[in-house]
């Protein structure tokens, strides 16, 4: 089996991602379309939430990816800091806007669901607040990449920011457990016996979650490929200028 | 074939329209940027090959 570190080579990464990207994109589109159509058109209303239960098929997968995108950025940032693999730093950079969009979708769908169910769009609940701070960290992360010209310095500083922001990614996931207060309920899905959600909802929800994971993977691959090409443009232009 | 969303039709529709719009915008932005950078690299490599 090929070592994972082989993909730190941009040529190897471009070659592998060249066939992996369309496969993941097609699988993502299939899973999301089937999951959302199933969830929106074919699931019954909940006895308490009514039709707002259908928002879960967007809210939970996007919240899942908001946190996991940051986790992926943390891993790739650590790889950059420890082993100085450029592809790793560029993958983290590519994941930033995707994670920010996922966080925004989770915040907006949560607010839209919360208005009729909780009677308010927003409360300064531990989980909601940590999610909002996570979104601000995403914006800061994207801004920091744009603000620094030297790519290695930008990778170093954004990696440090990513490590600091991980506190809020963890809090976003576990705030409801840590503080045991606020409006936001605990995990909707659980492996524990006596799980609370019926399979008529679990089926489309799992499919949407798989679809969002694959979509994230496809978009990160596409974004990383673009960052590698962009880096090559800069290198070629620098070499051209140096040659006069 | 639209399901009956009852009292919460506005909220559910709004959540779907907002989320899918944001996802579509993200995908289009990445796709457009990918094409633009790919084209710029091809143009540059062709130019450099010609001059060398």
Interface residues (C-beta under 8 A of the other chain):
Chain A: X36 X40 X41 X45 X50 X51 X52 X54 X55 X58 X59 X62 X97 X98 X101 X104 X105 X108 X109 X112 X113 X115 X116 X215 X219 X222 X223 X225 X226 X229 X230 X232 X233 X236 X237 X240
Chain B: X1 X3 X4 X5 X6 X7 X8 X9 X11 X12 X14 X15 X16 X18 X19 X22 X23 X25 X26 X27 X29 X30 X31 X33 X34 X37 X38 X40 X41 X44 X45 X48
